[in-house]
Amino acid sequence: MLELHFGNMMEEVIGEKGLSLTQIERLRENVLGAHKQIQERKWKELAFLDLANQKTDEIKTMAAQIKESSDYFLLLGIGGSAMGPKAILEALKPFHNYVSRPCIFIYDNIDPRTLHAVLSIIDPARTTVNVVTKSGNTAETIASFMVMWHHLQKVLGDDVADRFIITTNPNTGIMRDVIISNRLPFLYIPSDIVGRYSVLSAAGLLMSEVAGIDSDELLRGARDIVNRCNNKELWENPAYLFATLLFLMSTEEKRNINVMMPYADGLKHLSEWFCQLWAESLGKLGFGITPYPSVGTTDQHSQLQLWMEGPEDKVVIFINIDDYGQDESIPDVFTKIDGFSNLSGRSLTELIRAAADSTKCVLSGSAKPNMTINISHLDAYHIGQLFMFFEISTTVLGFLFGVNPFNQPWVETGKNSIFGMFSKACQQKEQTDSEAIDKGSVCWKL
């Protein structure tokens, strides 16, 4: 079970730059208010908590059919529709495409060079394309879908519809019209689930099953976190305490950057998923905490200098793993050279733990607040726990800031602007503006 170690956030350990018990206790009533909103489901978007109890029979059946009929599985999505699946794949099936079929590609941008590279690899007759868009209106995903539909249709003709699965919401969006008019297979993301909270819906679970990852284990981990974080007592609820500590560091200590640093290559994409969840949920009304993705031990060699002597505006969050599932002994070679003998006979697990511990000690010894999330194994159960832990923590932190942790008004504005840029009126204005710039400005080129 996930553990939260927060001693290095407290003044007893790091001195005056740490938090006191009094500061935390002063926030108790605010946390109880957040707990009440969750328990009474004051927000329909809290439906993400119910994903832990969903049935996966349909997803498993569809995944089995895909594995039988396809050598390639291409997920088209952006934001939460792609970052979550990518986090699962990289954590639990690293180098999947080198050892397993179907090969999985997650196309989460509209860079034409990347798409052409994918098209040069896949066989249209042996490819399943999963279009994932919660809103059903995301321009980048729809454009990618249009390109893929045209590419496959040239080869497959009327059978092209058999190679697509649409994952979207059941009520709105133009992708729903495509499903109906072309009788495409589909999976629904519940309407009340926000895209960045959707990783444990069909948005992430279908790809998981295609990759051979048990979706029920992901949900079991999430379910255990929901049960554990159902406790109103602040000191017994790790998600509530995590949110409280970071809220106080932001509002009272002006530490508004959170560095997420897992000590595992496989969690690098989960760190990036966390950054979207944190930024899009909390950055409102002048509030927010800037998330920063990192990975140990790599970024000890690139960022630690900044954390130690740069601005006093950061909290470092470590993720540690007890058992990596594999290990490698460091052999007795070059032992006559100073330094090599210190490593001989040790293991890579010992080395990565020593690196993590040394970083924590250096930070704490210099009064730099940090805390550690610990999991015993890097498996589907614990990945499910991490997803749900961060989603609950984000929700509580949003309530403490007094912002809506589920909307994203400027993201929606950006989405609408993309479509608007292609309207005739906008194109005409763009041409007029361009002509004015050409006449009244100097363009410097190097």
Residue, then its C-alpha position, 0 to 999 in steps of 0.5 A: m500500500l502507498e505510503l507518504h513520508f512527510g517528515n522532511m516538510m516539518e520544522e522539527v527536521i528542516g527548521e524554520k523553513g518547515l511547517s509546524l503542527t500548529q499550521i497544519e491544525r489550523l487548516r483542519e476545518n478547511v480540510l473537513g469542508a473539502h471532505k464533506q464536498i467529496q462525501e456528499r458529491k457536491w460536484k458531479e465530476l467526482a464521478f472519477l471516484d466511481l471508476a474504481n468499481q467499474k466492470t471491465d468485461e466489454i473492454k477485455t472482450m474488445a482488447a482480445q479481438i484487437k490482439e487477434s486481428s491486429d499487429y499494430f494499435l494506434l491511439l490518437g489523443i491529446g492531453g489526458s486522453a494520451m498522457g495517462p495511457k502513455a504513463i501506464l504503458e511506459a511504467l508497466k511494459p517498457f520497450h513493449n514494441y520490441v518484444s510484443r504484439p500488437c505494437i502500440f503507438i500513441y500519437d498525441n500531437i499533430d506533428p506531421r513528421t511523427l505521423h508519417a513515421v507511424l504511417s510508414i510502419i503500420d500495415p492498414a489491414r492489420t491496424t486498429v486505431n483507437v480515437v480517444t477524445k472525451s469532448g468529442n471535439t478536439a481539433e488535433t485528434i479529429a484531424s489525426f482521425m481524418v488523416m488515418w481514416h483516409h489513409l486506411q480507406k485507400v487500402l481497405g475501402d468499405d472495410v475501413a470502419d472495422r479498423f476504428i474504435i472511438t472512445t468518447n462521451p455518450n452525449t455530445g461531440i462530433m465524434r459521436d455523429v461519426i460513430i452513428s453514421n458509420r456504425l463504428p465500434f465505440l467505448y464510452i467515457p462517462s459524461d461527468i468524467v473530466g478528460r485529465y481524470s479519465v485514465l482509469s476509464a476506457a480511455g486508458l484501460l483498453m490500451s492497457e488490456v491490448a498491452g497485456i496489462d490487467s485493467d482489474e489490477l489497476l482498478r483494484g489499486a485505485r479502489d484501495i486508495v479510495n477506501r483509504c482516503n475515505n477517512k475524514e481524519l487529516w492525519e490518517n488520510p495520505a491524500y488529504l495530508f499531501a494536499t494540505l502540506l503543499f497548500l501551506m507551502s504555497t500560501e504561507e511559505k511561497r513555494n509554488i513549484n512542485v518537482m515530481m521526481p520518481y526514482a524509476d525510468g518507467l514513472k517519467h511519463l506518470s510525472e508528466w501526467f501529474c503535471q497536466l493534472w496539477a496545472e490544469s486543475l489548480g491554475k485559476l483565479g491567480f492561484g496554482i502551483t507550477p508542476y515540474p517533471s523530473v526523474g532520478t537519478t538522472d536529474q540529480h545531475s541536471q537540476l539539483q544545483l538549482w534546487m540547492e542554490g536557486p530561488e527558495d520556491k520549490v518542494v521536491i516530491f520523490i517516488n520511491i520503489d522498494d522492489y524493482g522486480q529485477d536487479e543487477s549485481i555490479p561485478d568485481v572488475f577494475t578493482k585495482i583502480d580507486g573508486f571501482s572497488n567501492l561499487s563492486g559487489r553492490s547492486l543497481t538497486e542499492l545504488i539507486r536507493a543510495a542516490a535517492d537517500s543522499t538527495k533527500c539528505v542533502l535537501s533536508g540538511s539545507a532546509k529544502p522541504n521534500m517528501t516521499i511517496n513510497i510504493s512496494h512494487l512497480d505493478a498495475y496495482h500500485i500504478g492504479q494507486l498512484f493515479m487515484f492518490f494524485e486525483i484525490s489530492t488534486t481535488v482537495l487542493g483545489f477546494l483548499f484554494g477555493v477553485n474549481p478543480f474540474n474545469q479548464p476554461w482557457v483550455e476550452t478557449g484554446k480548443n475553440s480558437i483552433f477551429g475558429m482559425f480555420s473559419k473564412a472570417c478568421q482567415q480573411k482577418e488574418q490576411t488583413d492583419s498580415e498585410a498590415i504587419d508587412k507594411g508597418s513592421v520590420c522583420w529581422k531574419l538571421 
